[in-house]
């Protein structure tokens, strides 16, 4: 009987998850921004502005539609063994629609990140289980943003909107008869009900043109918490001896995105060379550990003649003690450059490069928990081609951008304070390779 109830509990807990954030914060949105190290707060006058700075949408001079794809492969090691973190991959789609209202330039934008594997994924790990907290399977999220922008004066642009992320709710019901003498002859019925819900959070941006060659910008992104609420109810008869009722409710943070403020500048050093610099503040101190809180009701009345020999009813599970993670706020710098290598009548060629440094916000895991993260250095390269055909059916502009990012996670050895720790000392290191392309069509 104890084994049977253990299986039921395992089924319920398998619906839990590992917390993760927004993949765009790590891998960027669109190939141009990714190739320039994400330094695009003051320089993103295309559909990618829906993520980097919605204010810049008002500088778009024609209808633009972008379609891109990227894939980021993880090679993350624990004690020199690959932890097999899933790749991040999916489609990026964006739209920028400019116009005028009473002579004032305005614009509307949409952005979508669609994973090509799963729309949403949940998984459970104990807080003692080692996991790459900021990377492990964080791609399984549907992202959508809608923005409006306005340019009230020639040197100032303002914009903002809402972003949407998907969350999960689920329920598991099991009814029937459990045969404790011959478990295989149990007659149990189960019903699983799960659905996706949306969470909204605001974003706001502003950009100012200081001169014809220099721009500054600021973007704010609000915090969001994707809650995972699961309920399980087991109600039935145990070998005609007694009844059993087991109610379990769990609540946890399915994903967490900290508040962010990004400041950036863009400077046209020459007619053909541009340099960008951004710094982003992440409010990681508000992070909530991804550990489920359990509420359990277990009611198994003893049979009138007592329990048969060898049968012991399960005890009510103990409450989970959540250990605080105590992450720290971080400033993440980004540097990007772009060289206009070829400027012909109908064709332009751009060469781009970038660098980003992200210091880990997670403290050394020397005690019970094992949330793994490392300082990350990211270098990036990219090419862009713009073509302006002059055909009878199309007189717009086509842009094809590509990028390659290499992230190196600095190796670190963690030594546990307790020599009898279940996990023990461990060494972590790794790298992430991100590559992709984006096609933008202007009309």
Secondary structure as UniProt FT lines:
FT   HELIX           2..13
FT   TURN            14..15
FT   HELIX           24..27
FT   HELIX           31..35
FT   TURN            36..38
FT   TURN            41..42
FT   TURN            47..48
FT   HELIX           49..52
FT   HELIX           54..59
FT   STRAND          64..78
FT   TURN            79..80
FT   STRAND          81..82
FT   STRAND          88..101
FT   TURN            102..103
FT   STRAND          104..115
FT   TURN            127..128
FT   STRAND          131..132
FT   TURN            133..139
FT   STRAND          143..153
FT   TURN            154..155
FT   STRAND          156..178
FT   HELIX           183..185
FT   STRAND          187..209
FT   STRAND          214..221
FT   STRAND          224..238
FT   TURN            239..241
FT   STRAND          242..257
FT   STRAND          260..268
FT   STRAND          273..282
FT   HELIX           284..286
FT   STRAND          293..299
FT   TURN            304..305
FT   TURN            309..310
FT   STRAND          330..343
FT   STRAND          347..358
FT   STRAND          371..372
FT   STRAND          376..387
FT   STRAND          397..414
FT   TURN            419..420
FT   STRAND          426..442
//
